[in-house]
Amino acid sequence: MSKYKVGDKVRVRSDLERHKFYSMKDGMLKNSVVDDMFKLRGKIVTIKEFSFGQYCIEECGYYWTDEMFEGLAEEQPKKRRGRRDGSFHEFDTVKHKKYGLGTVLEHDNTINVLVDYDEWHEGFWDGNKYWTVATELELVQAYIPN
């Protein structure tokens, strides 16, 4: 039996990671996150069908698993704490005025932060990754391990 039913509005995990495998609640079926799925992190989506032991949603193809969702949309997502010192840590979600949302990959403990932005921009090295000055970033969601 599935955790969600057709028509349910669910929230995609805001900390969803590209190419990571997520399981169904029974632990038997797993699926990985592709770029089209990653773009929906933190968004509310609608369960379209349940087939082959996994979910399909109206907003995107591919198969989704229980662990890819935070819960029903009516439920509030887990609260994440911001950092008062303005620092950034690996896997934090950040926002840049020009480049948009991204995920912190590393920091050099000074003012530089390596960010994997959600979208490609001309002049970036290695795809979407770019060293950014920390003062140009806004913390959207702090990554707090469970």
C-alpha positions in Angstrom: 0.0 0.0 0.0 1.3 3.4 -0.9 1.8 6.3 1.5 0.1 8.8 -0.8 -2.9 8.4 -3.1 -3.8 9.8 -6.5 -4.7 13.5 -6.2 -2.7 14.1 -3.1 -0.7 17.4 -3.0 2.7 16.7 -1.7 5.8 18.8 -1.1 9.0 17.8 -2.8 12.0 17.7 -0.3 13.7 21.1 -0.3 17.0 19.3 0.4 16.7 16.9 -2.6 20.1 16.0 -4.0 20.9 15.4 -7.6 21.8 11.7 -8.5 21.2 10.5 -4.9 19.0 7.4 -4.5 15.8 7.7 -2.4 13.7 4.7 -1.2 10.0 3.8 -0.9 8.9 3.3 2.7 9.4 -0.4 2.4 13.0 0.1 1.5 12.8 -2.3 -1.5 12.5 0.2 -4.4 14.9 3.0 -4.9 15.2 5.7 -7.5 17.6 8.5 -8.2 17.0 12.2 -8.8 17.6 13.6 -12.3 17.9 17.3 -13.2 14.2 17.7 -14.1 13.2 16.3 -10.7 15.8 18.5 -8.8 14.3 21.7 -10.2 11.1 20.9 -8.2 12.7 20.8 -4.8 10.5 22.5 -2.2 7.6 22.8 -4.6 4.1 21.4 -4.2 3.2 18.7 -6.7 0.2 16.4 -7.4 0.3 12.6 -7.4 -0.9 11.6 -10.8 -0.6 7.8 -10.5 1.0 5.0 -8.5 2.5 2.3 -10.7 5.3 -0.2 -10.6 5.5 0.6 -6.8 6.4 4.3 -7.3 4.7 7.6 -7.9 4.2 9.7 -11.0 3.4 13.3 -10.6 1.5 15.7 -12.9 4.3 18.3 -13.1 7.1 16.0 -14.3 7.7 12.5 -15.7 9.9 10.0 -14.0 9.2 7.8 -11.0 9.3 9.3 -7.5 9.6 7.6 -4.1 8.3 8.3 -0.6 11.7 9.7 0.6 11.6 12.3 -2.2 8.7 14.1 -0.5 8.5 16.0 2.8 4.8 15.1 3.3 1.4 16.2 2.3 1.3 19.9 1.3 -1.0 20.8 4.2 1.7 19.6 6.6 4.4 22.2 7.3 7.9 21.2 6.3 10.5 20.7 9.0 11.7 24.0 10.4 15.3 24.7 9.5 17.4 27.2 11.5 19.2 30.0 9.9 22.7 31.0 11.1 23.2 34.2 12.9 26.8 34.6 12.1 26.1 34.8 8.3 28.3 31.8 7.6 27.5 29.1 4.9 28.0 25.4 5.2 28.0 22.5 2.8 24.6 21.7 1.3 23.0 25.0 2.4 20.5 26.4 -0.1 21.5 30.0 -1.1 20.3 32.7 -3.4 22.3 35.1 -5.5 20.7 38.2 -7.0 22.0 37.5 -10.5 22.4 33.7 -10.6 19.4 32.6 -8.5 19.2 29.5 -6.3 22.1 27.1 -5.7 23.6 24.6 -3.2 26.8 25.3 -1.3 29.4 22.7 -2.2 32.3 24.0 -0.2 33.7 27.1 1.5 37.3 28.2 2.2 36.6 29.6 5.7 37.2 33.2 4.4 34.8 34.9 2.0 34.6 32.5 -0.9 31.9 29.9 -1.3 31.6 27.3 -4.2 28.0 27.2 -5.3 26.3 24.7 -7.6 23.6 27.0 -9.2 20.4 25.4 -10.4 20.8 27.0 -13.8 23.8 27.3 -16.1 25.3 30.8 -16.7 27.8 31.9 -19.3 31.3 32.1 -17.9 30.8 29.4 -15.2 33.5 26.7 -15.0 32.5 23.1 -14.8 28.8 23.5 -15.6 26.8 25.3 -13.0 29.6 25.6 -10.3 31.0 29.0 -9.5 33.1 30.5 -6.6 31.1 33.4 -5.2 31.8 36.0 -2.6 29.8 35.2 0.5 28.5 38.7 0.9 26.6 38.3 -2.4 24.6 35.4 -1.1 21.5 35.1 1.0 20.8 32.0 3.1 17.5 30.5 1.9 17.7 27.3 4.0 20.4 26.0 6.3 21.2 22.4 5.9 20.8 20.7 9.3 21.5 16.9 9.2 18.9 14.7 10.8 
